Amino acid sequence: MKTELINIGDEVVYIPKHLLVGEKSQMVKDENLGVVTSKNDTYIFVRYNGNTGSQATRPEDLYTLKNRPDLIEKLK
């Protein structure tokens, strides 16, 4: 995704490019779900499931969960 399309508070999933061509069941793991806490021109900072701090993540490896209520529920 483009940095400008991601907002603080968005629920996202991290899927690195190498998994996009692999087994579909490996794409979405609970630990790859998170909430955007901040961003800058280069990175999106995401607090991933089970972590207390945020991690810098490349925006092109993030996908929003707006249309995935089943995954959003796992973040609560």
Buried (B, 14 or more C-beta within 10 A) or exposed (E): BEBEEBEEEBBBBBBBEEBEEEEEEEBBEEEBBBBBBEBEEEBBBBBBBEEEEBBEBBBEBBBBBEEBEEBBEBBE
